[in-house]
């Protein structure tokens, strides 16, 4: 692991002249727009063949656009090359991690080779993977946050359960399927393998959890090490193919669909609000998670993260149940269209802008080292 002290020293050497960088995917526009709004130069590292969104459609020119500089590579992983790392250092870059950065660059490279100050906790990123130890489930357990029941083996399935196996071709995506018992698991697992959607090994290592019936929510937070406070940036829910299309069909037509047709690949988000009486519960679980992360992965949470789950009906009132965690920019630019940042700041603030606000405050106070690893 790259020593945090080394990255802190480098970040502190930047003074107030900072640029904000990320790779061109996932949340790059949100991050870059926020950087520009707060007066920072934005840098996007693109992969050849995937650069037009950033180099053409949103390039800064004539007072429009939000991408100041493009660095184009053959493959995203080339960002680890010493020449690229040095160039980012010389540009006084604070690098913002998101899911595509993890997927295309890889945790080993991020932890041991990418010597650019990272906004957030470098060691915490890997905990998002369910195969890591400790992982997001361990963090949720430490925090005392309610999660779905986990079936340790398929023979234990005794009710509606969701199977989360990695896709055969894209291991960072999951081949979901829903079952009621072990016999149904065997049948659907065999169908997934036969269709080439999952591998036998992936099925054997799949997470099997209780299917939660409730209203789905992503709770998008921001923890500021500068002021020591947790903020709720916004709430949203997901658009997924082709689940959304299936749900629009009458039940009779749903039953006529071929086996294994359902796909739950995320393609976007919908901003949605939360009943005000539930906000305290959402803040409490967020605070508990921040405390647990600091205990297990010091320095803990820095900046944005999300707890994703559902609100379920209970005898004593509705309760959040969390079944997924994002330990970096959650990837939902629409969260600023919920009212929660306006209640706090008097204006709507995107995730990208909130990051830039934190970087600006840290730079002006001479505390950049406190927000990087």
Residue pairs with C-beta under 8 A, 6 or more apart in sequence:
1 111
1 112
1 122
1 123
2 111
2 112
2 113
2 114
2 115
2 122
4 122
4 299
4 372
4 373
6 115
7 115
7 116
7 117
7 118
7 122
7 369
7 372
7 373
8 117
8 368
8 369
8 370
8 372
9 369
10 89
10 115
10 117
11 94
11 117
11 368
11 369
11 371
11 372
12 366
12 368
12 369
14 92
14 94
14 363
14 368
15 363
16 363
16 364
17 92
18 40
18 92
18 93
18 94
18 359
18 363
18 368
19 35
19 40
19 41
19 42
19 43
19 68
19 69
19 91
19 92
19 93
19 94
20 31
20 32
20 34
20 35
20 40
20 41
20 42
20 43
20 93
20 94
20 96
20 355
20 356
20 359
21 42
21 43
21 44
21 45
21 88
21 91
21 93
21 94
21 95
21 96
21 116
22 28
22 31
22 32
22 43
22 44
22 45
22 95
22 96
22 97
22 98
22 101
23 44
23 45
23 46
23 47
23 76
23 79
23 98
23 100
23 101
23 104
23 105
24 44
24 45
24 46
24 47
24 50
24 51
24 53
24 54
24 70
25 47
25 50
25 76
25 98
25 100
25 101
25 104
26 98
26 99
26 100
26 101
26 329
26 331
27 96
27 98
27 329
27 331
27 333
27 351
27 352
28 44
28 54
28 67
28 98
29 53
29 54
29 58
29 66
29 67
29 333
29 352
30 329
30 333
30 350
30 351
30 352
31 42
31 96
31 98
31 329
31 351
31 352
31 355
32 42
32 44
32 54
32 58
32 66
32 67
32 68
32 352
33 42
33 66
33 350
33 352
33 353
34 350
34 351
34 352
34 353
34 354
34 355
34 356
34 357
35 41
35 42
35 66
35 352
35 355
35 356
36 42
36 60
36 66
36 68
37 353
37 356
38 353
38 356
38 357
38 359
38 360
39 360
40 356
40 359
40 360
41 68
41 69
41 91
42 60
42 66
42 67
42 68
42 69
43 68
43 69
43 70
43 71
43 88
43 91
43 93
44 54
44 67
44 69
44 70
44 71
45 70
45 71
45 72
45 73
45 76
45 79
45 84
46 54
46 55
46 70
46 71
46 72
46 73
47 72
47 73
47 74
47 75
47 76
47 104
48 72
48 73
48 74
51 70
51 72
54 67
54 70
55 67
55 70
55 72
58 65
58 66
58 67
59 65
59 67
59 70
60 66
60 67
60 68
69 91
71 84
71 87
73 79
73 84
75 104
76 100
76 101
76 104
76 105
77 104
77 105
77 106
77 109
78 84
79 85
79 105
79 114
80 105
80 109
80 113
80 114
85 113
85 114
85 115
85 116
88 95
88 116
89 115
89 116
93 116
93 117
94 117
94 118
94 119
94 359
94 368
94 372
95 114
95 116
95 117
95 118
95 119
96 119
96 120
96 329
96 355
97 110
97 118
97 119
97 120
97 125
97 328
97 329
98 328
98 329
98 331
99 172
99 326
99 328
99 329
99 331
101 110
101 328
102 110
102 125
102 128
102 328
103 172
105 114
107 125
107 126
107 129
110 118
110 122
110 125
111 122
111 123
111 126
117 368
117 372
117 373
118 372
118 373
119 302
119 303
119 355
119 358
119 359
119 371
119 372
120 301
120 302
120 303
120 304
120 327
120 328
120 372
120 373
121 293
121 297
121 299
121 300
121 301
121 302
121 327
121 373
122 373
123 297
123 373
124 293
124 297
124 300
124 301
124 327
125 327
125 328
126 132
127 134
127 135
127 136
127 138
127 139
127 296
127 297
127 327
128 135
128 136
128 325
128 326
128 327
128 328
129 135
129 136
130 136
130 137
130 164
130 207
131 205
134 296
136 324
136 325
136 327
137 147
137 150
138 296
139 289
139 292
139 293
139 296
139 297
139 325
140 147
140 289
140 292
140 322
140 325
141 147
142 292
142 295
142 296
143 285
143 288
143 289
143 291
143 292
144 288
145 285
145 288
145 289
145 307
145 322
146 319
146 320
146 321
146 322
147 209
147 321
147 322
147 323
148 162
148 209
148 210
148 211
148 212
148 321
148 323
149 209
149 210
150 207
150 208
150 209
150 210
151 157
151 161
151 208
151 209
151 210
153 208
154 182
154 185
154 186
154 189
154 208
155 182
157 179
157 180
157 181
157 182
157 185
157 208
158 181
159 180
159 210
159 211
160 178
160 179
160 180
160 210
160 211
160 213
161 178
161 179
161 180
161 185
161 208
161 209
161 210
161 211
162 176
162 177
162 178
162 208
162 209
162 210
162 211
163 176
163 177
163 178
163 179
163 185
163 188
163 189
163 203
163 206
163 207
163 208
164 174
164 176
164 206
164 207
164 208
164 209
165 174
165 175
165 176
165 177
165 189
165 192
165 198
165 202
165 203
165 205
165 206
166 172
166 173
166 174
166 175
166 198
166 199
166 202
166 205
166 206
167 173
167 174
167 175
167 197
167 198
167 202
168 175
168 196
168 197
168 198
168 199
168 202
169 196
171 202
173 265
174 264
175 192
175 197
175 198
175 202
176 262
176 264
177 188
177 189
177 192
177 260
177 262
178 211
178 262
179 185
179 188
185 208
188 259
188 260
189 198
189 203
191 259
191 260
192 198
192 203
192 260
193 199
193 200
193 203
195 260
197 260
198 206
209 323
212 309
212 310
212 312
212 321
212 323
213 310
213 312
214 309
214 310
214 311
214 312
214 313
214 321
215 310
215 311
216 237
216 238
216 308
216 309
216 310
217 235
217 236
217 237
217 272
217 274
217 308
217 309
217 310
217 311
217 320
218 235
218 236
218 237
218 238
218 269
218 306
218 307
218 308
218 326
218 330
218 332
219 232
219 235
219 282
219 285
219 286
219 306
219 307
219 308
219 309
219 320
220 232
220 233
220 234
220 235
220 236
220 304
220 306
220 330
220 332
220 335
220 351
221 230
221 231
221 232
221 233
221 286
221 304
221 305
221 306
221 307
222 230
222 231
222 233
222 303
222 304
222 305
222 351
222 354
222 358
223 229
223 230
223 231
223 290
223 300
223 301
223 302
223 303
223 305
224 230
224 231
224 303
224 358
225 299
225 302
225 370
225 371
226 358
226 361
226 362
226 365
226 367
226 370
226 371
230 283
230 286
230 287
230 290
231 340
231 341
231 344
231 354
232 279
232 282
232 283
232 286
232 340
233 304
233 335
233 336
233 340
233 341
233 349
233 351
233 354
234 271
234 332
234 334
234 335
234 336
234 337
234 338
234 340
234 341
234 351
235 271
235 272
235 273
235 274
235 282
235 335
235 338
235 340
236 269
236 270
236 271
236 272
236 332
236 334
236 335
236 338
237 269
237 270
237 272
238 266
238 268
238 269
238 270
239 266
239 267
239 268
239 269
239 270
240 263
240 264
240 265
240 266
240 267
241 263
241 264
241 265
241 267
242 261
242 262
242 263
243 262
243 263
243 264
246 254
246 257
246 261
246 262
249 257
269 331
269 332
269 333
269 334
269 335
270 334
271 332
271 334
271 335
271 337
271 338
272 338
273 338
273 339
274 282
274 311
275 318
278 311
278 318
278 320
281 319
281 320
282 320
285 307
285 320
285 322
286 307
289 301
289 305
289 307
289 325
290 300
290 301
293 300
293 301
293 327
294 300
294 301
299 373
301 327
302 371
302 372
302 373
303 329
303 354
303 355
303 358
303 371
304 328
304 329
304 330
304 351
304 354
304 355
305 325
305 326
305 327
305 328
305 330
306 325
306 326
306 330
306 332
307 320
307 322
307 324
307 325
308 322
308 323
308 324
308 325
308 326
309 320
309 321
309 322
309 323
309 324
310 320
310 321
310 323
311 318
311 319
311 320
311 321
312 318
312 319
312 320
312 321
329 351
329 352
329 355
330 351
332 351
333 350
333 351
333 352
335 350
335 351
336 348
336 349
336 350
336 351
336 353
337 348
341 347
341 348
341 349
341 354
342 348
342 349
349 357
358 371
359 368
359 371
361 367
362 368
362 370
362 371
